[in-house]
């Protein structure tokens, strides 16, 4: 059986799963004709396969913006079979159902979706990632989940996604946050005085939204929230700023009030709609103002979130693949 693997990986979790999947398929006698990191251009012509695997990370209960863009711009096919694996820290939210919807829109027949749970890499809400025995257990469980997911190559299990109520609940969070990530979150990143100006963050950003200005990284909109810059910084000099997030929230409140007052004469519906427009625009404007100030001020004590352990996949873990 011929297969292809398409994946995106911010900090290494999804890449490890993709490499494990490739090896397991080959051991089982299947031919992997393409390993496609979506950061690279697609080949001019897709290879003939029996099934394509899409292995994608879950950020904020859904697919990252670059993954959504990639799936939306795949070549249109007719009846090509696909399997979607969502790599997450415990809940895939909208990722599997929404990913299957996007693939079907390009003509794919999605025959299976699965969840692979890996150590969480979302640093702002976690003081540290799993370590020691707990980490080994998570990785072992992920390997078992992957093995189960690959059984689709020998039989066709029923298509499973998150239940519709859970999907709706996750979507309420995911779609507004997707806007926040792309237009606001990147503006709230700061580099501390410990920055060694190595530009590793800029060189490794999957969207190229980091530029070095006066020896310091500068983020523009378009961030996908993968936290690769945070994880790959050799001196842990990058973090999200509480002040930046606070400025964004204040901007959102100001935009809500200003637009609500200005458009109140349009009637209740339009007034409510424009309040939301003002909220989103104010959110981005507040973060932008903070970023411009942060480039001219020291960004150390009190300006960033508490230090956290950066745990990326070790060489030993990668060799397990």
Secondary structure, DSSP 8 states (H G I E B T S, - for coil): -EEEEEE--SSSHHHHHHHHHHHHHHHTT-EEEEEEETTS---SS----SEEEEEEEEETTEE-HHHHHHHHTS---SS-EEEEEEEESS--TTHHHHHHHHHHHTT-EEEEEEEEE-----GGG-SS---HHHHHHHHHHHHHHHHHHHGGGTS--------HHHHHHHHHHHHHHHHHHHHTGGGGEEE-TT-----HHHHH-TT--EEEETTEEEE-S------HHHHH-TT--EEE-HHHHHHHHHHHHHHHHHHHHHSGGG-HHHHHHHHHHHHHHHHHHHHHHHHHHHTTS---TTTS----------HHHHHT-
